[in-house]
Amino acid sequence: MHTKEKQLAAKLKKGDTAALKEIIDCYTGYVRTVIRNFSRGTLSEQDIDELCSDVFFSLWQHRKTLDANIGFRSYLSAAARNAVKDRFKSAKPPCDDISELEIPSDFSVENAADMREMLRCLDKGLSTLPEKESEIFARYYFYGESTPEIARKMNISESTVRSGLSRTRTKLKEYLTKRGFDHA
């Protein structure tokens, strides 16, 4: 930890809200990037903002127990990843039918229509797969679970998860390509 970080940490431990504000000003962009990357782009900007606030609130709540040897980047990165994991764990499935997923508002009408059609086709393609393969795919891409988490929860090896994801991506790409989505 640098001298400035140590000073900020000491002030934060004493309940100095100006120190918290300085940390927020300095690290918000970093925390937002960690959240966006760790969630694989599945969260809206509003969700990212909310989780970012949760991370800094957590920092404030745990200020008295902060380890002086751990830098803010390390702490905030871990807190951001945990916030995303908690969001995915507590989230209900995005929908029963992936073709009902919300299309981002910045899509043009043509792109939104194409995306909706591709999602319908993807949903049909997933329904043709063995249950285990589609479950692995959904856990990884829709619920943000890591390979080790999926392996543990499904009582299979990590290599089985990785190879299953690879096979499923290949099958779905083939399925979509045959139906005219060669840009997928």
Solvent accessible surface area in square Angstrom, and as a share of the most:
residue,aa,sasa,rsa
1,M,60,0.27
2,H,143,0.64
3,T,98,0.57
4,K,124,0.52
5,E,27,0.12
6,K,104,0.44
7,Q,103,0.46
8,L,13,0.06
9,A,6,0.05
10,A,50,0.39
11,K,101,0.43
12,L,0,0.00
13,K,72,0.30
14,K,175,0.74
15,G,26,0.25
16,D,51,0.26
17,T,90,0.53
18,A,70,0.55
19,A,3,0.02
20,L,27,0.14
21,K,125,0.53
22,E,69,0.31
23,I,0,0.00
24,I,57,0.29
25,D,98,0.51
26,C,88,0.53
27,Y,19,0.07
28,T,41,0.24
29,G,49,0.47
30,Y,55,0.21
31,V,0,0.00
32,R,50,0.18
33,T,64,0.37
34,V,23,0.13
35,I,0,0.00
36,R,87,0.32
37,N,102,0.52
38,F,63,0.26
39,S,1,0.00
40,R,103,0.37
41,G,55,0.52
42,T,72,0.42
43,L,25,0.12
44,S,59,0.38
45,E,92,0.41
46,Q,140,0.62
47,D,40,0.21
48,I,2,0.01
49,D,72,0.37
50,E,87,0.39
51,L,6,0.03
52,C,8,0.04
53,S,70,0.45
54,D,66,0.34
55,V,2,0.01
56,F,10,0.04
57,F,120,0.50
58,S,29,0.19
59,L,0,0.00
60,W,53,0.19
61,Q,108,0.48
62,H,92,0.41
63,R,43,0.16
64,K,143,0.60
65,T,111,0.65
66,L,20,0.10
67,D,71,0.37
68,A,57,0.44
69,N,128,0.66
70,I,80,0.41
71,G,18,0.17
72,F,3,0.01
73,R,129,0.47
74,S,65,0.42
75,Y,52,0.20
76,L,0,0.00
77,S,14,0.09
78,A,37,0.29
79,A,18,0.14
80,A,0,0.00
81,R,93,0.34
82,N,78,0.40
83,A,16,0.13
84,V,0,0.00
85,K,68,0.29
86,D,86,0.45
87,R,52,0.19
88,F,25,0.10
89,K,125,0.53
90,S,91,0.59
91,A,46,0.36
92,K,170,0.72
93,P,76,0.48
94,P,68,0.43
95,C,30,0.18
96,D,148,0.77
97,D,45,0.23
98,I,14,0.07
99,S,11,0.07
100,E,114,0.51
101,L,40,0.20
102,E,161,0.72
103,I,19,0.10
104,P,71,0.45
105,S,118,0.76
106,D,126,0.66
107,F,72,0.30
108,S,50,0.32
109,V,126,0.72
110,E,122,0.55
111,N,80,0.41
112,A,25,0.19
113,A,59,0.46
114,D,80,0.42
115,M,54,0.24
116,R,84,0.31
117,E,80,0.36
118,M,36,0.16
119,L,18,0.09
120,R,101,0.37
121,C,9,0.06
122,L,27,0.13
123,D,39,0.20
124,K,127,0.54
125,G,1,0.01
126,L,18,0.09
127,S,92,0.59
128,T,92,0.53
129,L,22,0.11
130,P,74,0.46
131,E,142,0.64
132,K,99,0.42
133,E,21,0.09
134,S,27,0.18
135,E,62,0.28
136,I,3,0.02
137,F,17,0.07
138,A,26,0.20
139,R,54,0.20
140,Y,43,0.16
141,Y,69,0.26
142,F,45,0.19
143,Y,56,0.21
144,G,16,0.15
145,E,24,0.11
146,S,35,0.23
147,T,21,0.12
148,P,71,0.45
149,E,24,0.11
150,I,0,0.00
151,A,8,0.06
152,R,162,0.59
153,K,86,0.36
154,M,37,0.16
155,N,139,0.71
156,I,39,0.20
157,S,58,0.38
158,E,73,0.33
159,S,64,0.41
160,T,47,0.27
161,V,0,0.00
162,R,127,0.46
163,S,48,0.31
164,G,1,0.01
165,L,6,0.03
166,S,52,0.34
167,R,114,0.42
168,T,0,0.00
169,R,108,0.39
170,T,83,0.48
171,K,81,0.34
172,L,8,0.04
173,K,122,0.52
174,E,97,0.44
175,Y,39,0.15
176,L,12,0.06
177,T,62,0.36
178,K,151,0.64
179,R,119,0.43
180,G,56,0.54
181,F,22,0.09
182,D,107,0.56
183,H,136,0.61
184,A,55,0.43
